[in-house]
Amino acid sequence: MKEEALRSPWKAFMKQRRMGLNDFIQKIANNSYACKHPEVQSILKISQPQEPELMNANPSPPPSPSQQINLGPSSNPHAKPSDFHFLKVIGKGSFGKVLLARHKAEEAFYAVKVLQKKAILKKKEEKHIMSERNVLLKNVKHPFLVGLHFSFQTADKLYFVLDYINGGELFYHLQRERCFLEPRARFYAAEIASALGYLHSLNIVYRDLKPENILLDSQGHIVLTDFGLCKENIEPNGTTSTFCGTPEYLAPEVLHKQPYDRTVDWWCLGAVLYEMLYGLPPFYSRNTAEMYDNILNKPLQLKPNITNSARHLLEGLLQKDRTKRLGAKDDFMEIKNHIFFSLINWDDLINKKITPPFNPNVSGPSDLRHFDPEFTEEPVPSSIGRSPDSILVTASVKEAAEAFLGFSYAPPMDSFL
């Protein structure tokens, strides 16, 4: 009974973790107890993105039904859905699915992220999708960021053709093992920090670090994925204010509706490291109002089963005042030089010369043992592998075509040489 009592909050947490922020907001909006909490009431008022760039202030007049759909310069004539065999569903999100696919001509395996334009436009998220595409194009030079091979679109869907990574989500491995020993957690945290530092060097803030967005490749190295919440053009001292992220990982300044900067990513790194070492995020509670209150007001509590250097790093990353947080002065260099990482040779790390502490032991691309059966047992929709034969040119279809101009991408020819 004691063991079951210990497991119950962890089980509830795992079940809740699959929800996105919008779904989460809706659930607590319908919970009368949670809504009475002043912090939650304040948060509910800002549950929609408020940046001017996300607002459609001047919608274009509806076109006549006879107008042709024109995907313009974003149309990629060299790629179409029928180029692929779509084999398995390996992930799901708010706007579509991720599928394992084999390119018919190349016989190469890819992870293809297929998004429904209608769902994106309904939630006014087209700017985030285009930002994700822009960030993916900048990722190609870093070993711990998922790479985009090309992208294309049909009248109703968007397709990202990405590296296929089949070592499993960090979330999946934490679910199975509950927590990691410190050397393993150190290795993952170092590779994650390296990826975040690279994004920051491009003036990109990631904003949604969590174990579901951290994959292991077939050798056991970290690969960061899902760039839909990235914010571009944030200079070293720049800030932004959009309320977004995942509830368990929201930094205090985000909950306080204050402008925040790239140190929000170091808070999230602290939360992920804490979770790797202890099995739950640092301020987790089944009661959402209490969890938010914990993030804002509860002192960080660390059990004595970790080293002093790990304790010091967590205290620095999970500092509620972002101006005093580790990384506030010199960004990634502060994390890199912390004593917790003194055993890491950073040159060897970036060159993948350090043997990962865990090998997923996958036998090949068809080995799906590290994917959640919740995904892989779902049938592949037949519509994903074909372009619409004909589609009524309505105002919404025209809007969808115009909203994603510039989405498609084909690499330069010399990249194949």
ABEGO torsion letter per residue (X at the ends): XAAAAAAAAAAAAAAAAABBAAAAAAAAAABAAAAABAAAAAAAAAABBABAAABBABBBBBBBAABBBBAEAABBAABBAAABBBABBABBBAAEBBBBBBBAAAGBBBBBBBBBAAAAAAAGAAAAAAAAAAAAAAAAABAABBBBABBBBBAABBBBBBBBBAAEBAAAAAAAAGBBBAAAAAAAAAAAAAAAAAAAAAGBBAGABBAAABBBBAAGBBBBBGAAABBBGBBAABBBABBBEBAAABBAAAAAGBBBBAAAAAAAAAAAAAAAAAGBBAABBABAAAAAAAAAABBBBBBAABBAAAAAAAAAAABABAAABBGAAAEAAAAAABAAAAABBAAAAAAGABBBABBAGBAEAABAAABBAAAAABBBBAAAABBBABBBBBAAAAAAAAAABGABBBBBAAAAX
